[in-house]
Amino acid sequence: MAVTHGVPQGSVAGPILFSLLTNDLPCHLPDCRVLCYADDTQLLDRARPNDCDLNALQSRIQNTLSTMQNWYRSNLLNMNPLKTNLILIGSRQNIKKVKDFRLDISGTLMSPSRSVRLLGVVIDPVVSWDSHVSHVVKKCNALLVSFYRFRHHFTPEMLKLLIQTHVFLTFSIVFRYGVEQPKRNYIAYKKLSISQPE
């Protein structure tokens, strides 16, 4: 089948051509702030935590999404509802007040997420670091398990350097938040140090 439009994924010119294609998108969305980075687009809007303002916000965002979908269609792009997230940010008390806040994207109802990833940072509705710290700790634990499985393929010096780097990363990110998980990482590091090949 012949390709009539688009850019091959992974090509050198791809990011520049995509940026040129989507450059005018914010001009079509005057009711909200638009942040674009590569193929990632965020829409930002705000409202007071009362029923009247929240209903107006929901209506405004729904209209903005409809405008976006029309723009996508006219530029031969698709908006994937499964890769689209909604998050409401505020204090715990204000978040609890919000009920039945849903948006319709191409027939798919979207409810607010518990957390979203924004350029590698995990953000939750109350903008605490808990979700991001848990994510980083899980990644470090997975790396420590991988190091343990392949420990016989590394020299003791290389293994020690790899482990210390990742344990330090975990501690540097989560130490000040009093999370217990780094202690487990340190214990895992000690076990790996003891079981290093001679």
Z-matrix of the N, CA and C atoms (Angstrom, degrees):
N
C 1 1.454
C 2 1.534 1 109.11
N 3 1.294 2 116.94 1 131.93
C 4 1.465 3 121.84 2 -177.70
C 5 1.530 4 110.06 3 -75.19
N 6 1.334 5 115.91 4 139.61
C 7 1.462 6 121.67 5 176.59
C 8 1.525 7 108.16 6 -89.61
N 9 1.326 8 116.28 7 120.18
C 10 1.469 9 120.38 8 -175.74
C 11 1.527 10 112.48 9 -97.99
N 12 1.320 11 117.58 10 -18.64
C 13 1.461 12 120.28 11 179.98
C 14 1.528 13 108.94 12 -159.32
N 15 1.331 14 116.35 13 164.30
C 16 1.460 15 120.80 14 178.01
C 17 1.514 16 111.96 15 111.24
N 18 1.317 17 115.05 16 176.35
C 19 1.463 18 122.94 17 -179.61
C 20 1.523 19 107.85 18 -128.55
N 21 1.328 20 119.52 19 133.68
C 22 1.471 21 120.63 20 178.44
C 23 1.528 22 111.12 21 -59.52
N 24 1.322 23 115.88 22 133.50
C 25 1.464 24 120.07 23 -179.67
C 26 1.529 25 109.64 24 -67.83
N 27 1.339 26 115.62 25 134.44
C 28 1.449 27 120.65 26 179.76
C 29 1.519 28 113.69 27 89.29
N 30 1.323 29 117.19 28 1.47
C 31 1.464 30 118.97 29 179.56
C 32 1.526 31 110.33 30 -76.22
N 33 1.335 32 116.07 31 157.44
C 34 1.464 33 121.23 32 -178.68
C 35 1.526 34 110.88 33 -66.17
N 36 1.327 35 116.71 34 -40.62
C 37 1.471 36 120.57 35 -177.23
C 38 1.532 37 112.47 36 -82.55
N 39 1.337 38 117.29 37 -10.09
C 40 1.465 39 121.56 38 -175.33
C 41 1.520 40 115.04 39 -52.26
N 42 1.352 41 119.16 40 -54.22
C 43 1.471 42 119.90 41 -177.96
C 44 1.529 43 113.57 42 -60.32
N 45 1.340 44 116.85 43 -39.08
C 46 1.470 45 120.09 44 179.86
C 47 1.525 46 110.39 45 -67.29
N 48 1.329 47 116.65 46 -45.54
C 49 1.465 48 120.29 47 -179.44
C 50 1.529 49 111.05 48 -64.83
N 51 1.346 50 116.98 49 -38.33
C 52 1.466 51 119.93 50 178.18
C 53 1.524 52 110.36 51 -65.61
N 54 1.326 53 117.25 52 -41.61
C 55 1.467 54 120.92 53 178.50
C 56 1.526 55 111.32 54 -62.79
N 57 1.339 56 116.33 55 -39.17
C 58 1.462 57 120.00 56 176.98
C 59 1.526 58 111.48 57 -65.00
N 60 1.328 59 115.57 58 -38.88
C 61 1.464 60 120.22 59 -179.11
C 62 1.528 61 111.66 60 -66.32
N 63 1.335 62 116.71 61 -41.03
C 64 1.473 63 120.48 62 -174.47
C 65 1.526 64 112.83 63 -95.41
N 66 1.312 65 117.49 64 6.51
C 67 1.463 66 121.43 65 -174.30
C 68 1.532 67 113.68 66 -59.90
N 69 1.335 68 117.99 67 -32.30
C 70 1.465 69 120.28 68 -175.90
C 71 1.527 70 113.16 69 -91.51
N 72 1.337 71 118.70 70 0.24
C 73 1.470 72 120.71 71 -178.52
C 74 1.525 73 112.96 72 -55.53
N 75 1.344 74 120.62 73 -47.89
C 76 1.475 75 119.61 74 -179.55
C 77 1.525 76 113.77 75 -58.64
N 78 1.334 77 118.04 76 -27.21
C 79 1.472 78 120.63 77 179.80
C 80 1.531 79 111.79 78 -66.24
N 81 1.334 80 116.25 79 -24.02
C 82 1.470 81 120.60 80 -179.06
C 83 1.529 82 111.97 81 -90.22
N 84 1.324 83 117.69 82 -3.16
C 85 1.473 84 121.10 83 -176.27
C 86 1.534 85 109.83 84 -124.93
N 87 1.325 86 117.71 85 72.55
C 88 1.471 87 119.57 86 -175.28
C 89 1.530 88 114.28 87 -77.01
N 90 1.341 89 117.42 88 -14.52
C 91 1.475 90 119.92 89 -174.64
C 92 1.522 91 114.17 90 -83.59
N 93 1.332 92 117.98 91 -5.13
C 94 1.464 93 119.63 92 -179.57
C 95 1.525 94 109.14 93 -146.34
N 96 1.318 95 114.98 94 169.94
C 97 1.462 96 120.42 95 176.38
C 98 1.522 97 108.22 96 -90.79
N 99 1.319 98 116.31 97 135.10
C 100 1.464 99 121.45 98 -177.26
C 101 1.525 100 109.12 99 -116.20
N 102 1.342 101 115.68 100 127.53
C 103 1.463 102 121.83 101 176.01
C 104 1.522 103 107.97 102 -115.92
N 105 1.335 104 116.46 103 124.52
C 106 1.464 105 120.62 104 -179.18
C 107 1.523 106 109.65 105 -120.32
N 108 1.331 107 115.25 106 134.75
C 109 1.457 108 120.87 107 174.10
C 110 1.523 109 107.11 108 -143.90
N 111 1.338 110 116.38 109 113.57
C 112 1.471 111 121.99 110 -175.77
C 113 1.535 112 107.97 111 54.76
N 114 1.346 113 118.05 112 -122.84
C 115 1.468 114 119.81 113 179.94
C 116 1.525 115 112.05 114 -99.03
N 117 1.316 116 117.16 115 17.53
C 118 1.459 117 122.23 116 -178.62
C 119 1.529 118 108.71 117 -107.00
N 120 1.324 119 117.27 118 126.40
C 121 1.468 120 122.05 119 -179.12
C 122 1.513 121 109.65 120 -126.30
N 123 1.329 122 116.75 121 129.63
C 124 1.465 123 121.64 122 176.63
C 125 1.521 124 109.51 123 -116.44
N 126 1.328 125 115.22 124 138.82
C 127 1.456 126 122.25 125 173.84
C 128 1.519 127 107.68 126 -108.39
N 129 1.315 128 117.29 127 128.17
C 130 1.463 129 121.56 128 -179.21
C 131 1.524 130 109.33 129 -117.55
N 132 1.326 131 115.49 130 133.02
C 133 1.457 132 121.42 131 176.41
C 134 1.517 133 107.72 132 -148.10
N 135 1.333 134 117.17 133 165.78
C 136 1.460 135 119.44 134 -177.15
C 137 1.519 136 110.45 135 -145.15
N 138 1.341 137 114.15 136 160.18
C 139 1.461 138 120.72 137 178.19
C 140 1.523 139 108.81 138 -161.94
N 141 1.326 140 115.68 139 158.40
C 142 1.467 141 120.15 140 174.61
C 143 1.529 142 108.73 141 -74.65
N 144 1.344 143 117.11 142 150.69
C 145 1.478 144 119.97 143 -175.60
C 146 1.524 145 114.03 144 -80.40
N 147 1.331 146 116.52 145 53.84
C 148 1.466 147 119.33 146 171.99
C 149 1.525 148 108.42 147 -123.64
N 150 1.330 149 116.55 148 161.20
C 151 1.468 150 121.03 149 -172.59
C 152 1.522 151 112.95 150 -57.73
N 153 1.321 152 117.10 151 -42.76
C 154 1.471 153 120.85 152 -177.45
C 155 1.529 154 111.20 153 -62.60
N 156 1.341 155 116.43 154 -49.72
C 157 1.464 156 120.09 155 -178.46
C 158 1.525 157 112.27 156 -68.93
N 159 1.342 158 117.14 157 -35.17
C 160 1.465 159 120.03 158 178.77
C 161 1.527 160 111.28 159 -68.61
N 162 1.333 161 117.00 160 -37.21
C 163 1.475 162 120.03 161 176.15
C 164 1.520 163 110.59 162 -65.24
N 165 1.351 164 115.69 163 -39.75
C 166 1.471 165 119.40 164 177.36
C 167 1.527 166 110.56 165 -65.15
N 168 1.334 167 117.21 166 -39.70
C 169 1.468 168 121.65 167 177.84
C 170 1.519 169 110.72 168 -62.46
N 171 1.336 170 116.44 169 -45.40
C 172 1.460 171 120.87 170 -179.84
C 173 1.530 172 110.68 171 -61.00
N 174 1.310 173 116.33 172 -43.23
C 175 1.465 174 120.77 173 178.98
C 176 1.528 175 111.12 174 -65.70
N 177 1.324 176 116.56 175 -40.84
C 178 1.465 177 121.56 176 -179.57
C 179 1.530 178 111.14 177 -64.15
N 180 1.338 179 115.60 178 -44.66
C 181 1.472 180 119.30 179 -179.99
C 182 1.529 181 110.44 180 -66.69
N 183 1.342 182 117.29 181 -38.92
C 184 1.464 183 120.58 182 179.13
C 185 1.529 184 110.63 183 -62.06
N 186 1.331 185 116.79 184 -42.40
C 187 1.469 186 120.54 185 177.29
C 188 1.528 187 111.09 186 -64.59
N 189 1.350 188 116.19 187 -39.37
C 190 1.463 189 120.57 188 178.69
C 191 1.529 190 110.64 189 -63.56
N 192 1.329 191 116.62 190 -41.91
C 193 1.470 192 120.31 191 178.71
C 194 1.531 193 111.30 192 -64.61
N 195 1.320 194 116.90 193 -38.14
C 196 1.473 195 120.14 194 177.31
C 197 1.525 196 110.47 195 -63.66
N 198 1.346 197 116.06 196 -42.52
C 199 1.467 198 120.45 197 177.17
C 200 1.524 199 110.66 198 -62.23
N 201 1.345 200 116.02 199 -41.42
C 202 1.471 201 120.25 200 178.40
C 203 1.515 202 111.33 201 -62.25
N 204 1.326 203 116.80 202 -43.23
C 205 1.463 204 120.03 203 -179.05
C 206 1.527 205 111.10 204 -63.41
N 207 1.328 206 116.96 205 -39.44
C 208 1.468 207 120.17 206 176.84
C 209 1.525 208 110.53 207 -63.49
N 210 1.347 209 116.09 208 -41.00
C 211 1.465 210 120.33 209 178.71
C 212 1.523 211 110.28 210 -64.01
N 213 1.349 212 116.73 211 -42.36
C 214 1.469 213 120.51 212 178.36
C 215 1.519 214 110.98 213 -60.39
N 216 1.324 215 116.58 214 -46.25
C 217 1.464 216 119.70 215 -179.34
C 218 1.533 217 111.43 216 -61.03
N 219 1.332 218 116.33 217 -44.16
C 220 1.466 219 119.39 218 -178.22
C 221 1.526 220 111.79 219 -67.67
N 222 1.346 221 118.06 220 -20.43
C 223 1.469 222 122.05 221 178.43
C 224 1.527 223 112.54 222 -105.44
N 225 1.352 224 115.44 223 15.99
C 226 1.466 225 122.75 224 176.34
C 227 1.527 226 112.75 225 58.10
N 228 1.335 227 116.26 226 39.08
C 229 1.463 228 122.46 227 176.04
C 230 1.521 229 109.22 228 -118.31
N 231 1.323 230 116.01 229 160.75
C 232 1.465 231 120.94 230 177.58
C 233 1.516 232 110.30 231 -117.52
N 234 1.314 233 115.80 232 141.45
C 235 1.463 234 121.50 233 174.48
C 236 1.521 235 107.45 234 -99.82
N 237 1.322 236 117.01 235 117.01
C 238 1.463 237 121.67 236 -175.82
C 239 1.527 238 109.93 237 -89.49
N 240 1.344 239 118.20 238 110.14
C 241 1.472 240 120.38 239 179.85
C 242 1.528 241 113.09 240 -61.25
N 243 1.348 242 116.29 241 -28.70
C 244 1.466 243 119.52 242 -178.00
C 245 1.526 244 112.00 243 -72.97
N 246 1.335 245 116.90 244 -20.99
C 247 1.466 246 120.89 245 178.67
C 248 1.528 247 111.82 246 -104.95
N 249 1.325 248 116.16 247 12.52
C 250 1.455 249 121.51 248 179.86
C 251 1.525 250 108.82 249 -107.10
N 252 1.326 251 116.93 250 130.13
C 253 1.463 252 121.67 251 -177.83
C 254 1.516 253 110.67 252 -121.17
N 255 1.320 254 114.42 253 150.37
C 256 1.461 255 122.46 254 175.65
C 257 1.517 256 107.73 255 -122.94
N 258 1.321 257 117.23 256 132.52
C 259 1.460 258 119.96 257 175.64
C 260 1.527 259 108.75 258 -137.21
N 261 1.319 260 115.57 259 136.32
C 262 1.458 261 122.22 260 174.91
C 263 1.517 262 107.47 261 -102.89
N 264 1.310 263 117.92 262 128.59
C 265 1.458 264 122.47 263 -176.50
C 266 1.523 265 109.27 264 -115.96
N 267 1.323 266 115.51 265 134.14
C 268 1.462 267 120.88 266 178.59
C 269 1.512 268 110.01 267 177.12
N 270 1.325 269 116.37 268 -169.35
C 271 1.467 270 119.71 269 176.61
C 272 1.530 271 109.29 270 -74.15
N 273 1.330 272 116.01 271 162.32
C 274 1.470 273 119.70 272 -179.61
C 275 1.527 274 111.39 273 -58.47
N 276 1.332 275 117.00 274 -40.13
C 277 1.466 276 121.08 275 -178.89
C 278 1.529 277 110.49 276 -64.96
N 279 1.336 278 116.81 277 -42.84
C 280 1.467 279 119.72 278 -178.67
C 281 1.522 280 111.96 279 -70.69
N 282 1.321 281 117.22 280 -36.49
C 283 1.477 282 120.22 281 178.24
C 284 1.521 283 110.31 282 -63.98
N 285 1.336 284 117.21 283 -37.66
C 286 1.472 285 120.35 284 179.16
C 287 1.517 286 112.36 285 -65.13
N 288 1.328 287 117.15 286 -26.24
C 289 1.472 288 120.99 287 -179.19
C 290 1.525 289 112.37 288 -72.64
N 291 1.337 290 116.62 289 -22.52
C 292 1.469 291 120.46 290 -175.11
C 293 1.521 292 109.61 291 -80.01
N 294 1.333 293 115.52 292 123.11
C 295 1.467 294 120.49 293 179.31
C 296 1.526 295 108.79 294 -130.45
N 297 1.312 296 115.19 295 139.97
C 298 1.461 297 122.76 296 174.62
C 299 1.529 298 112.51 297 56.24
N 300 1.322 299 116.50 298 49.00
C 301 1.464 300 121.69 299 176.37
C 302 1.521 301 107.20 300 -97.56
N 303 1.326 302 116.40 301 99.50
C 304 1.467 303 120.84 302 -178.30
C 305 1.515 304 110.39 303 -130.54
N 306 1.318 305 114.26 304 152.58
C 307 1.462 306 121.19 305 177.26
C 308 1.519 307 109.31 306 -124.50
N 309 1.326 308 115.97 307 149.88
C 310 1.466 309 121.83 308 -179.81
C 311 1.525 310 108.96 309 -107.10
N 312 1.339 311 115.72 310 118.67
C 313 1.467 312 121.08 311 175.57
C 314 1.520 313 108.32 312 -119.58
N 315 1.315 314 116.12 313 106.40
C 316 1.480 315 122.49 314 179.07
C 317 1.522 316 111.58 315 53.14
N 318 1.317 317 116.60 316 41.80
C 319 1.461 318 120.66 317 178.83
C 320 1.518 319 114.50 318 85.08
N 321 1.311 320 117.93 319 -3.38
C 322 1.469 321 122.16 320 177.73
C 323 1.523 322 109.18 321 -100.29
N 324 1.344 323 116.49 322 121.64
C 325 1.462 324 120.26 323 178.55
C 326 1.516 325 109.68 324 -80.29
N 327 1.315 326 116.19 325 131.32
C 328 1.459 327 121.55 326 -177.97
C 329 1.518 328 109.49 327 -117.95
N 330 1.346 329 115.79 328 124.34
C 331 1.459 330 122.29 329 176.70
C 332 1.525 331 109.85 330 -102.07
N 333 1.337 332 117.54 331 160.34
C 334 1.471 333 119.64 332 178.68
C 335 1.524 334 112.16 333 -59.51
N 336 1.330 335 116.07 334 137.63
C 337 1.465 336 122.27 335 179.46
C 338 1.524 337 110.23 336 -84.49
N 339 1.338 338 115.53 337 158.15
C 340 1.462 339 120.68 338 175.02
C 341 1.512 340 112.09 339 -77.68
N 342 1.325 341 115.91 340 -25.01
C 343 1.464 342 120.50 341 176.64
C 344 1.517 343 108.70 342 -161.62
N 345 1.337 344 115.19 343 152.97
C 346 1.465 345 121.08 344 175.88
C 347 1.525 346 108.26 345 -135.39
N 348 1.329 347 115.73 346 155.17
C 349 1.468 348 120.35 347 176.35
C 350 1.512 349 108.72 348 -99.95
N 351 1.306 350 116.08 349 127.94
C 352 1.454 351 122.26 350 179.56
C 353 1.524 352 107.92 351 -124.72
N 354 1.344 353 115.76 352 101.98
C 355 1.467 354 122.35 353 -178.24
C 356 1.532 355 111.62 354 51.66
N 357 1.335 356 115.94 355 45.46
C 358 1.458 357 121.01 356 175.74
C 359 1.517 358 115.14 357 89.85
N 360 1.331 359 117.98 358 -9.94
C 361 1.472 360 121.10 359 179.44
C 362 1.518 361 108.33 360 -102.30
N 363 1.337 362 116.82 361 129.59
C 364 1.461 363 121.77 362 179.37
C 365 1.525 364 108.44 363 -88.46
N 366 1.338 365 115.73 364 122.35
C 367 1.458 366 121.87 365 -177.46
C 368 1.517 367 108.99 366 -114.59
N 369 1.348 368 116.63 367 134.15
C 370 1.460 369 121.12 368 176.20
C 371 1.531 370 109.19 369 -111.32
N 372 1.341 371 118.00 370 171.29
C 373 1.475 372 120.39 371 -173.92
C 374 1.524 373 115.45 372 -59.90
N 375 1.333 374 118.41 373 -27.02
C 376 1.472 375 119.22 374 -179.30
C 377 1.531 376 111.31 375 -102.34
N 378 1.317 377 117.45 376 9.95
C 379 1.464 378 125.12 377 178.11
C 380 1.534 379 110.94 378 51.20
N 381 1.318 380 115.71 379 45.93
C 382 1.465 381 120.13 380 170.87
C 383 1.524 382 107.02 381 -92.87
N 384 1.318 383 116.98 382 167.95
C 385 1.466 384 120.31 383 -179.56
C 386 1.526 385 111.97 384 -91.48
N 387 1.323 386 118.07 385 1.16
C 388 1.474 387 120.78 386 -173.37
C 389 1.532 388 112.37 387 -57.17
N 390 1.328 389 117.31 388 -49.78
C 391 1.467 390 120.33 389 -177.19
C 392 1.520 391 111.36 390 -64.24
N 393 1.331 392 116.66 391 -42.04
C 394 1.468 393 119.73 392 -178.83
C 395 1.527 394 110.88 393 -67.65
N 396 1.333 395 116.52 394 -42.31
C 397 1.470 396 120.56 395 179.08
C 398 1.524 397 110.11 396 -61.56
N 399 1.336 398 117.07 397 -44.18
C 400 1.470 399 120.10 398 179.04
C 401 1.522 400 110.90 399 -61.21
N 402 1.333 401 116.39 400 -40.18
C 403 1.466 402 120.69 401 179.26
C 404 1.528 403 111.09 402 -63.01
N 405 1.344 404 116.76 403 -45.41
C 406 1.466 405 120.68 404 -179.45
C 407 1.519 406 110.86 405 -65.19
N 408 1.327 407 116.68 406 -41.78
C 409 1.467 408 120.72 407 -179.67
C 410 1.528 409 110.52 408 -62.96
N 411 1.333 410 117.22 409 -41.96
C 412 1.465 411 120.40 410 178.97
C 413 1.526 412 110.82 411 -62.22
N 414 1.334 413 116.28 412 -41.38
C 415 1.473 414 119.41 413 178.44
C 416 1.523 415 111.00 414 -63.40
N 417 1.330 416 116.34 415 -42.50
C 418 1.470 417 119.59 416 179.79
C 419 1.521 418 111.22 417 -66.17
N 420 1.332 419 116.86 418 -39.23
C 421 1.464 420 120.04 419 177.71
C 422 1.525 421 111.04 420 -63.13
N 423 1.342 422 116.05 421 -40.99
C 424 1.468 423 119.55 422 178.73
C 425 1.523 424 110.56 423 -63.31
N 426 1.341 425 117.17 424 -39.00
C 427 1.460 426 120.20 425 177.46
C 428 1.524 427 111.66 426 -65.77
N 429 1.337 428 116.22 427 -40.38
C 430 1.469 429 119.24 428 178.52
C 431 1.525 430 111.10 429 -62.88
N 432 1.326 431 117.13 430 -39.45
C 433 1.466 432 120.66 431 177.73
C 434 1.531 433 109.69 432 -64.04
N 435 1.346 434 116.36 433 -41.32
C 436 1.473 435 119.83 434 178.34
C 437 1.526 436 110.87 435 -63.01
N 438 1.344 437 116.44 436 -42.64
C 439 1.464 438 119.70 437 177.81
C 440 1.525 439 110.81 438 -60.62
N 441 1.331 440 116.23 439 -39.05
C 442 1.459 441 119.84 440 -178.69
C 443 1.532 442 110.73 441 -65.08
N 444 1.332 443 116.25 442 -40.80
C 445 1.473 444 120.14 443 -178.32
C 446 1.525 445 112.01 444 -67.11
N 447 1.333 446 115.67 445 -34.30
C 448 1.470 447 119.70 446 -176.02
C 449 1.528 448 112.27 447 -107.02
N 450 1.335 449 116.92 448 20.61
C 451 1.468 450 120.56 449 -174.59
C 452 1.523 451 113.29 450 -62.30
N 453 1.341 452 117.98 451 -26.30
C 454 1.465 453 120.79 452 -178.15
C 455 1.530 454 112.30 453 -76.04
N 456 1.348 455 116.63 454 -11.63
C 457 1.468 456 120.51 455 -179.23
C 458 1.532 457 112.51 456 -94.65
N 459 1.344 458 116.45 457 -3.15
C 460 1.459 459 120.46 458 -179.94
C 461 1.525 460 109.94 459 -110.69
N 462 1.317 461 115.44 460 152.76
C 463 1.456 462 118.61 461 169.82
C 464 1.537 463 107.26 462 -73.83
N 465 1.322 464 118.81 463 154.20
C 466 1.476 465 120.14 464 179.90
C 467 1.523 466 113.28 465 -55.48
N 468 1.330 467 117.32 466 -37.44
C 469 1.469 468 120.13 467 -179.54
C 470 1.526 469 111.24 468 -67.24
N 471 1.345 470 116.17 469 -42.45
C 472 1.458 471 120.21 470 -179.09
C 473 1.529 472 110.45 471 -66.81
N 474 1.335 473 116.32 472 -42.67
C 475 1.464 474 120.65 473 179.65
C 476 1.522 475 110.85 474 -62.88
N 477 1.316 476 116.47 475 -42.95
C 478 1.465 477 120.27 476 179.89
C 479 1.524 478 111.01 477 -62.97
N 480 1.336 479 117.06 478 -41.70
C 481 1.463 480 121.27 479 179.72
C 482 1.528 481 111.00 480 -64.54
N 483 1.336 482 117.20 481 -44.41
C 484 1.462 483 120.93 482 179.05
C 485 1.524 484 111.65 483 -61.02
N 486 1.321 485 115.98 484 -46.41
C 487 1.465 486 120.35 485 -177.80
C 488 1.524 487 110.50 486 -66.37
N 489 1.310 488 117.05 487 -45.49
C 490 1.468 489 119.85 488 -179.11
C 491 1.524 490 111.15 489 -60.93
N 492 1.328 491 117.08 490 -38.31
C 493 1.462 492 120.68 491 179.44
C 494 1.518 493 110.85 492 -61.12
N 495 1.336 494 117.06 493 -47.23
C 496 1.464 495 119.96 494 -176.42
C 497 1.526 496 112.35 495 -75.50
N 498 1.323 497 117.74 496 -34.00
C 499 1.470 498 119.47 497 175.03
C 500 1.524 499 109.58 498 -65.90
N 501 1.331 500 116.90 499 -41.33
C 502 1.465 501 120.44 500 178.17
C 503 1.520 502 110.71 501 -62.57
N 504 1.355 503 117.33 502 -40.42
C 505 1.458 504 121.17 503 178.24
C 506 1.524 505 110.50 504 -59.50
N 507 1.311 506 116.02 505 -46.16
C 508 1.464 507 119.62 506 -179.99
C 509 1.516 508 110.57 507 -61.41
N 510 1.332 509 117.08 508 -48.80
C 511 1.458 510 120.28 509 -178.33
C 512 1.527 511 111.61 510 -63.41
N 513 1.324 512 116.80 511 -41.31
C 514 1.469 513 119.01 512 -176.35
C 515 1.517 514 111.55 513 -64.98
N 516 1.333 515 117.89 514 -30.92
C 517 1.465 516 120.47 515 -178.48
C 518 1.519 517 111.96 516 -83.92
N 519 1.328 518 117.15 517 -40.08
C 520 1.465 519 118.45 518 -170.14
C 521 1.519 520 114.82 519 -110.79
N 522 1.327 521 119.28 520 -4.02
C 523 1.462 522 120.76 521 -175.04
C 524 1.527 523 111.66 522 -59.07
N 525 1.314 524 116.53 523 -43.93
C 526 1.463 525 119.79 524 -175.31
C 527 1.526 526 113.41 525 -73.06
N 528 1.354 527 117.59 526 -11.89
C 529 1.458 528 119.51 527 -178.41
C 530 1.518 529 112.85 528 -96.22
N 531 1.307 530 118.19 529 1.50
C 532 1.460 531 121.58 530 174.81
C 533 1.514 532 114.40 531 69.19
N 534 1.335 533 117.66 532 26.38
C 535 1.459 534 120.72 533 179.87
C 536 1.521 535 109.05 534 -78.22
N 537 1.325 536 116.84 535 138.89
C 538 1.462 537 121.49 536 -176.61
C 539 1.525 538 112.95 537 -77.52
N 540 1.331 539 117.27 538 -22.85
C 541 1.462 540 120.85 539 -173.86
C 542 1.525 541 114.17 540 -57.59
N 543 1.332 542 121.16 541 -37.20
C 544 1.464 543 119.09 542 -179.94
C 545 1.515 544 113.72 543 -58.69
N 546 1.347 545 117.45 544 -28.78
C 547 1.462 546 119.69 545 177.40
C 548 1.518 547 110.39 546 -62.25
N 549 1.334 548 115.72 547 -38.20
C 550 1.464 549 119.55 548 177.86
C 551 1.522 550 110.31 549 -66.13
N 552 1.344 551 116.30 550 -38.88
C 553 1.472 552 119.67 551 175.91
C 554 1.522 553 110.77 552 -59.69
N 555 1.324 554 116.17 553 -42.89
C 556 1.460 555 120.03 554 -178.64
C 557 1.529 556 110.48 555 -64.95
N 558 1.335 557 116.42 556 -40.05
C 559 1.473 558 120.74 557 177.95
C 560 1.528 559 109.48 558 -63.36
N 561 1.362 560 116.19 559 -41.92
C 562 1.467 561 119.81 560 177.90
C 563 1.521 562 110.68 561 -62.84
N 564 1.331 563 116.45 562 -39.28
C 565 1.464 564 120.85 563 177.89
C 566 1.524 565 110.48 564 -62.21
N 567 1.355 566 117.43 565 -42.43
C 568 1.458 567 121.15 566 179.14
C 569 1.528 568 110.89 567 -62.51
N 570 1.336 569 115.98 568 -42.14
C 571 1.470 570 119.29 569 178.93
C 572 1.524 571 110.70 570 -62.47
N 573 1.346 572 115.66 571 -41.77
C 574 1.467 573 118.98 572 178.63
C 575 1.510 574 111.07 573 -64.49
N 576 1.322 575 117.12 574 -39.70
C 577 1.469 576 120.24 575 179.67
C 578 1.522 577 111.05 576 -62.94
N 579 1.329 578 115.80 577 -38.70
C 580 1.465 579 119.85 578 -178.70
C 581 1.523 580 110.18 579 -69.31
N 582 1.369 581 116.49 580 -36.83
C 583 1.464 582 119.41 581 -174.59
C 584 1.526 583 112.76 582 -95.84
N 585 1.328 584 118.09 583 19.06
C 586 1.470 585 119.93 584 176.35
C 587 1.511 586 110.91 585 -63.71
N 588 1.340 587 117.00 586 145.74
C 589 1.473 588 119.69 587 178.27
C 590 1.526 589 110.50 588 -67.14
N 591 1.297 590 114.51 589 146.57
C 592 1.485 591 119.33 590 179.15
C 593 1.516 592 110.27 591 -72.14
